[in-house]
Amino acid sequence: MELIYYIDLLGTMVFAISGAMAANRYGIDIFGATFMGFVTAIGGGSLRDVFLNIRPVWVEDGNYLIAIFVGVFISILFNKQLDSFARTLFLFDALGIGFFTVVGVEKSLAYESSAIAAVMLGMFSACMGGVIRDVLMNVTPLILRKEIYASACLAGAITYVLLTFIPLDPNLNAFISASVVFGIRFLSVRYNLSLPTVRPIN
């Protein structure tokens, strides 16, 4: 699935921008910004590959490292301009988690994971890089706030797995499943939607 490969590279670059920009907002130096971009971009995918007992893809394919460094360079060079386009970056982030989810599920199924495990690993691929970034920045991770984020990835991952049971082109499946993630995430932010919370009984 060559289309998925290039989308994965684009998502890697976008997440590197996201991680580096988070560091830039806190006045961290260039090395720190590069490190934050790196862990944000590859954290989720690396965790997935560890669970699959394979080498992380960026270890063998240098294009991922190039995408990360390009993303960090963009975040440093155009920091002020990008910071003023938070809405645009949100849209790219929503697209990124959509396609990262699809890549995670597709790769997990290719390595003979169960359907349920593939769904969970797809969600991990999309979310855990941001979790690592937020923990390192001493910020409450997005998936622990009242926002629909990981659950959007979960819905997209389930969609992908279900669509594999019908004769559907894999690229079309990827597009539909990523669109589910993007649509849920976009609408949840647009209309301030969130999942119900469980309150303690007094």
C-alpha positions as CSV (number, residue, x, y, z in Angstrom):
1,M,0.0,0.0,0.0
2,E,2.3,2.7,-1.3
3,L,-0.3,5.5,-0.7
4,I,-0.4,4.6,3.0
5,Y,3.4,4.7,3.2
6,Y,3.6,8.3,1.9
7,I,0.7,9.3,4.1
8,D,2.5,7.8,7.1
9,L,5.6,9.9,6.2
10,L,3.4,13.1,6.0
11,G,1.8,12.3,9.3
12,T,5.2,11.7,10.8
13,M,6.3,15.2,9.7
14,V,3.2,16.8,11.0
15,F,3.5,15.2,14.4
16,A,7.2,16.2,14.5
17,I,6.0,19.8,13.9
18,S,3.4,19.4,16.7
19,G,6.0,18.1,19.2
20,A,8.6,20.7,18.3
21,M,6.1,23.6,18.6
22,A,5.0,22.4,22.0
23,A,8.7,22.7,23.1
24,N,9.0,26.1,21.4
25,R,6.1,27.5,23.4
26,Y,8.0,26.6,26.6
27,G,11.2,28.2,25.4
28,I,13.1,24.9,25.2
29,D,16.3,25.0,23.2
30,I,16.7,23.6,19.6
31,F,18.0,20.2,20.8
32,G,15.1,19.9,23.2
33,A,12.6,20.9,20.4
34,T,14.2,18.3,18.1
35,F,13.9,15.6,20.8
36,M,10.3,16.5,21.4
37,G,9.5,16.4,17.7
38,F,11.2,13.0,17.5
39,V,9.3,11.3,20.4
40,T,6.0,12.8,19.3
41,A,6.4,11.5,15.7
42,I,7.7,8.0,16.4
43,G,6.5,7.2,20.0
44,G,3.2,5.6,19.1
45,G,4.5,3.6,16.2
46,S,7.5,2.4,18.1
47,L,5.4,1.2,20.9
48,R,3.2,-0.7,18.5
49,D,6.2,-2.3,16.8
50,V,7.5,-3.4,20.2
51,F,4.2,-5.1,20.9
52,L,4.4,-6.8,17.5
53,N,7.9,-7.9,18.3
54,I,9.5,-6.2,15.2
55,R,12.0,-3.4,14.7
56,P,10.5,0.1,14.7
57,V,10.1,1.2,11.1
58,W,12.2,4.3,11.5
59,V,15.2,2.1,12.4
60,E,15.3,0.6,8.9
61,D,13.8,3.4,6.8
62,G,15.7,6.6,7.0
63,N,12.9,8.5,5.2
64,Y,11.1,8.7,8.6
65,L,14.1,10.4,10.2
66,I,14.3,12.8,7.3
67,A,10.5,13.6,7.7
68,I,11.1,14.3,11.4
69,F,14.0,16.6,10.8
70,V,12.1,18.5,8.1
71,G,9.2,18.9,10.5
72,V,11.4,20.2,13.3
73,F,13.2,22.6,10.8
74,I,9.8,23.9,9.7
75,S,8.6,24.4,13.2
76,I,11.8,26.4,14.1
77,L,11.9,28.4,10.9
78,F,8.2,29.3,10.8
79,N,7.4,29.2,14.5
80,K,5.5,32.5,14.7
81,Q,3.6,31.9,11.5
82,L,2.6,28.4,12.5
83,D,1.6,29.4,16.0
84,S,-0.9,31.9,14.5
85,F,-2.4,29.1,12.4
86,A,-3.4,26.8,15.3
87,R,-6.7,25.9,13.4
88,T,-4.7,24.7,10.4
89,L,-2.4,22.6,12.6
90,F,-5.4,21.1,14.3
91,L,-6.8,20.0,11.0
92,F,-3.4,18.4,10.1
93,D,-3.3,16.7,13.5
94,A,-6.8,15.3,13.0
95,L,-5.7,14.0,9.6
96,G,-2.5,12.6,11.1
97,I,-4.2,10.6,13.8
98,G,-6.6,9.3,11.2
99,F,-4.0,7.9,9.0
100,F,-1.7,6.8,11.9
101,T,-4.6,4.8,13.2
102,V,-5.1,3.1,9.8
103,V,-1.4,2.4,9.4
104,G,-1.3,0.9,12.9
105,V,-4.3,-1.4,12.3
106,E,-3.1,-2.5,8.8
107,K,0.4,-3.3,10.0
108,S,-0.9,-5.2,13.1
109,L,-3.2,-7.3,10.9
110,A,-0.3,-8.0,8.5
111,Y,1.6,-9.4,11.4
112,E,-1.3,-11.7,12.3
113,S,-2.6,-9.9,15.3
114,S,-6.2,-10.6,16.4
115,A,-8.8,-8.1,15.2
116,I,-9.2,-6.7,18.8
117,A,-5.4,-6.3,19.2
118,A,-5.1,-4.6,15.9
119,V,-7.8,-2.1,16.9
120,M,-6.0,-1.3,20.1
121,L,-2.6,-1.1,18.4
122,G,-4.1,1.3,15.8
123,M,-5.2,3.6,18.6
124,F,-1.8,3.3,20.3
125,S,-0.1,4.3,17.1
126,A,-2.1,7.5,16.8
127,C,-2.2,8.6,20.4
128,M,0.9,7.4,22.4
129,G,3.3,9.8,20.7
130,G,1.2,12.7,22.0
131,V,0.9,11.1,25.4
132,I,4.7,10.8,25.7
133,R,5.1,14.5,24.6
134,D,2.6,15.7,27.1
135,V,4.1,13.7,30.0
136,L,7.6,15.1,29.2
137,M,6.2,18.6,29.1
138,N,4.4,18.0,32.4
139,V,1.0,18.6,30.8
140,T,-2.1,16.4,31.3
141,P,-2.2,14.2,28.2
142,L,-5.0,15.0,25.7
143,I,-6.6,11.6,26.0
144,L,-7.1,12.3,29.8
145,R,-9.0,15.6,29.2
146,K,-12.6,16.0,28.3
147,E,-12.1,15.7,24.6
148,I,-12.9,13.0,22.1
149,Y,-9.5,12.0,20.8
150,A,-8.5,8.4,21.5
151,S,-12.1,7.3,21.1
152,A,-12.2,8.8,17.6
153,C,-9.1,6.7,16.7
154,L,-10.9,3.6,18.2
155,A,-13.9,4.2,16.0
156,G,-11.7,4.5,12.9
157,A,-9.7,1.4,13.8
158,I,-13.0,-0.6,14.3
159,T,-14.2,0.7,10.9
160,Y,-11.1,-0.5,9.2
161,V,-11.3,-4.0,10.7
162,L,-14.9,-4.4,9.8
163,L,-14.4,-3.2,6.2
164,T,-11.7,-5.9,5.8
165,F,-14.5,-8.5,5.9
166,I,-16.0,-7.2,2.7
167,P,-14.3,-7.1,-0.8
168,L,-13.1,-3.5,-0.6
169,D,-10.0,-1.9,-2.1
170,P,-7.5,-1.5,0.8
171,N,-6.8,2.1,-0.2
172,L,-10.5,2.9,-0.2
173,N,-10.8,1.2,3.2
174,A,-7.9,3.4,4.5
175,F,-9.5,6.5,3.2
176,I,-12.9,5.7,4.7
177,S,-11.5,4.7,8.1
178,A,-9.2,7.7,8.3
179,S,-12.2,9.9,7.4
180,V,-14.1,8.4,10.3
181,V,-11.4,9.5,12.7
182,F,-11.1,12.9,11.2
183,G,-14.8,13.5,11.1
184,I,-15.4,12.5,14.7
185,R,-12.4,14.5,15.9
186,F,-13.4,17.6,13.9
187,L,-17.1,17.5,14.9
188,S,-16.2,17.0,18.6
189,V,-14.0,20.1,18.7
190,R,-16.4,22.1,16.5
191,Y,-19.4,21.5,18.7
192,N,-17.5,21.0,22.0
193,L,-18.6,17.4,22.4
194,S,-17.2,15.0,25.0
195,L,-17.9,11.5,26.4
196,P,-19.9,11.2,29.6
197,T,-17.9,11.2,32.8
198,V,-18.3,9.0,35.9
199,R,-18.6,11.0,39.0
200,P,-17.8,9.6,42.5
201,I,-20.8,8.9,44.7
202,N,-20.8,11.2,47.8
